[in-house]
Amino acid sequence: MSKIYLIPVSVFLIFQVTFLATYIAAVLQGHVVPTIPYISDAATYSPESCVFGQMMDIGSALLGITIYIRYRQILQLFEHHPDLGTNMLRYNRIAVWFGVVSCLGISIVGNFQETNVRVVHYIGAFFCFGFGTLYFWMQALISYMVYPIAGTKRNAHIRLGMSVCCTILFIMLAVTGLLSHIYFKGQNPRKWYPSDGGWYFHVISSVSEWVVATVFSFYILTFTDEFRDIDLEHPPLRLISYSLTLQ
């Protein structure tokens, strides 16, 4: 399989198009007000929630494939350049688990709407953004470790900067989101108006979520150049024959 670089491009497009399309559909249906709702608020009611959940499942699967390819890429680099050090292997293993948990979080967010299963939805969001940010930090560190054998210092700097942004935005999202719900006195948080209380905290939290989701997508897009040098072969199959013992 060639053109592996199209996988992170597909992840980027799926997430960004889904977020925007879901928002537009929710506004047109009157399910949310257009003043910067949470991404998950725009995907709470059907038919938006159905499309959102399906696309998030597809996106999380492709993201998982991207994470696995990156994991195997680092393993291959170590096999050809063992002088990179065994620490890199340990970081690579930790990173892939962070990435897998983040993918699980994306799927949970897409399938467990906030209005139906609030606790599970919040756990999924924590997995997605929290472990996703940890994955980005690990990949930024690995990017510096493999340079100049693979990648560029520019990409390493960009990933480090994005990791810092994601950390700050995740904290802002969590803190202001909690405060906004404490001060909220309205009837429907999907239709949050300035008179409902906690408005400014809500706006900061919502903007933080949209920006951090966008940064997440662009971070995955940074793997495109490095994946141009990768070909993926079909996995080998091993047939195990069983002998039947007659009694």
C-alpha positions in Angstrom: 0.0 0.0 0.0 1.5 3.3 -1.1 0.3 6.8 -0.4 0.1 6.2 3.3 0.3 9.9 3.8 -3.3 10.2 2.7 -4.4 8.5 6.0 -3.6 11.5 8.3 -5.0 13.8 5.6 -8.3 11.8 5.8 -8.3 12.1 9.6 -7.9 15.9 9.3 -10.7 16.3 6.7 -13.1 13.9 8.5 -12.9 15.7 11.8 -13.0 19.2 10.5 -15.8 18.7 8.0 -17.8 16.8 10.6 -17.5 19.5 13.2 -18.5 22.2 10.8 -21.3 20.3 9.1 -22.7 19.3 12.5 -22.7 22.8 13.8 -24.4 24.2 10.6 -27.1 21.4 10.8 -27.7 22.0 14.5 -28.2 25.7 13.9 -30.5 25.2 10.9 -32.5 22.7 12.9 -32.8 25.2 15.8 -31.2 22.7 18.2 -28.5 25.2 19.4 -28.0 28.9 19.2 -25.3 30.0 16.8 -23.2 31.8 19.4 -20.4 29.2 19.8 -21.9 26.1 21.3 -19.8 23.2 22.4 -19.0 20.7 19.6 -20.9 18.0 21.5 -23.9 20.3 22.1 -24.2 20.7 18.3 -24.2 16.9 18.0 -26.7 16.1 20.8 -30.0 15.7 18.9 -30.8 13.7 15.8 -30.2 13.7 12.9 -26.9 15.5 13.7 -26.0 13.1 16.5 -26.3 10.0 14.2 -24.0 11.5 11.5 -21.6 12.8 14.2 -21.3 9.4 15.9 -20.8 7.6 12.6 -18.1 10.0 11.4 -16.4 10.0 14.8 -16.1 6.2 14.7 -14.6 6.3 11.2 -12.3 9.1 12.2 -11.1 7.3 15.4 -10.4 4.1 13.5 -8.3 6.0 10.9 -6.6 7.9 13.7 -5.8 4.6 15.4 -4.2 3.4 12.1 -2.2 6.6 11.9 -1.0 6.1 15.5 0.0 2.4 14.7 1.9 3.4 11.6 3.8 6.0 13.5 4.6 3.4 16.2 5.9 1.0 13.6 7.9 3.8 11.8 9.8 4.5 15.0 10.5 0.8 15.6 11.9 0.5 12.0 14.1 3.6 12.7 15.5 2.0 15.8 16.2 -1.3 14.0 18.3 0.5 11.5 19.8 3.0 14.0 20.1 1.4 17.4 22.3 4.3 18.5 19.0 6.3 19.0 18.8 4.6 22.4 16.4 2.3 24.1 14.7 5.3 25.8 13.1 6.1 22.5 11.5 2.6 22.4 10.0 3.1 25.8 8.6 6.5 24.9 7.3 5.0 21.7 5.4 2.3 23.6 4.0 4.8 26.1 2.9 7.1 23.2 1.0 4.4 21.4 -1.1 3.6 24.5 -1.8 7.2 25.1 -2.9 7.4 21.4 -5.2 4.4 21.7 -6.9 5.7 24.8 -7.5 9.0 23.0 -9.1 7.2 20.0 -11.3 5.4 22.5 -12.3 8.7 24.0 -13.3 10.1 20.5 -15.5 7.1 19.9 -17.1 7.5 23.3 -17.8 11.2 22.8 -19.4 10.4 19.4 -21.7 7.6 20.7 -22.6 8.8 24.2 -24.4 12.2 24.0 -24.1 14.6 26.8 -27.9 14.7 27.3 -28.2 11.0 27.5 -25.2 9.7 29.4 -23.4 12.7 30.8 -20.8 11.0 33.0 -19.7 8.6 30.2 -19.6 11.5 27.7 -17.3 13.5 30.1 -15.0 10.5 30.6 -14.7 10.2 26.8 -13.9 13.9 26.5 -11.2 13.5 29.2 -9.7 10.5 27.4 -9.8 12.3 24.0 -8.3 15.6 25.0 -6.3 14.5 28.1 -4.6 11.4 26.7 -4.4 13.0 23.3 -2.4 15.9 24.7 -0.1 13.4 26.4 0.4 11.6 23.1 1.3 14.8 21.4 4.0 15.6 24.1 5.5 12.1 23.6 5.5 12.5 19.8 7.2 16.0 20.1 9.9 14.4 22.3 10.3 11.5 19.8 10.5 14.0 16.9 13.5 15.7 18.5 15.1 12.3 19.3 14.9 10.9 15.7 16.2 14.1 14.0 18.1 14.4 11.7 17.6 10.7 10.7 13.9 11.3 10.2 11.7 14.3 10.1 12.8 17.9 10.4 13.5 20.2 13.3 10.8 22.5 12.0 8.2 19.7 12.5 9.6 19.0 15.9 9.2 22.7 16.9 5.7 22.8 15.5 4.7 19.7 17.4 6.2 21.1 20.6 4.3 24.4 20.1 1.0 22.5 19.5 1.5 20.4 22.6 1.9 23.5 24.7 -1.2 25.0 23.1 -3.2 21.9 23.7 -2.2 21.7 27.3 -3.2 25.3 28.0 -6.5 25.0 26.1 -7.4 21.7 27.8 -6.9 23.3 31.2 -9.0 26.4 30.1 -11.7 24.2 28.7 -12.0 22.1 31.9 -11.8 25.0 34.4 -14.1 27.5 32.6 -16.5 24.7 31.6 -16.9 23.8 35.2 -17.4 27.4 36.3 -19.9 28.1 33.6 -22.1 25.2 34.7 -21.9 26.3 38.3 -23.2 29.8 37.4 -25.7 28.6 34.8 -29.3 29.4 35.7 -31.0 28.8 32.4 -33.2 25.9 31.3 -31.3 24.5 28.4 -27.5 24.6 28.2 -27.7 23.8 24.4 -29.4 27.2 24.1 -27.2 29.3 26.3 -27.9 33.0 26.4 -26.0 35.9 28.2 -28.9 36.2 30.7 -28.6 32.6 31.8 -25.4 33.2 33.9 -21.9 32.0 33.4 -21.9 33.4 29.9 -18.3 34.5 29.6 -17.0 31.3 31.1 -19.1 29.4 28.7 -17.8 31.3 25.7 -14.2 30.8 26.8 -14.8 27.1 27.3 -16.5 26.7 24.0 -13.9 28.6 22.1 -11.2 26.5 23.8 -12.8 23.3 22.8 -13.1 24.4 19.1 -9.6 25.6 19.0 -8.1 22.5 20.7 -10.0 20.2 18.4 -8.7 22.1 15.4 -5.1 22.0 16.8 -5.5 18.2 17.3 -6.5 17.8 13.6 -3.5 19.9 12.4 -1.2 18.0 14.7 -2.1 14.7 13.0 -1.6 16.4 9.6 2.0 17.1 10.5 2.7 13.3 10.0 1.9 13.7 6.3 5.4 14.5 5.1 7.1 11.7 7.1 4.5 9.2 5.8 5.3 9.9 2.2 8.4 7.7 2.7 6.4 4.8 4.0 4.9 1.8 2.2 2.7 -0.6 4.0 2.7 -4.2 3.0 -0.2 -6.6 3.5 0.2 -8.4 6.9 1.4 -12.0 6.5 -1.0 -14.7 7.5 0.0 -18.0 9.1 -2.3 -20.9 8.8 -2.3 -23.3 11.7 -3.4 -26.8 10.8 -5.1 -29.0 13.3 -5.0 -32.7 13.4 -8.1 -34.6 14.2 -7.5 -37.5 16.6 -10.0 -40.3 16.1 -10.9 -42.2 19.2 
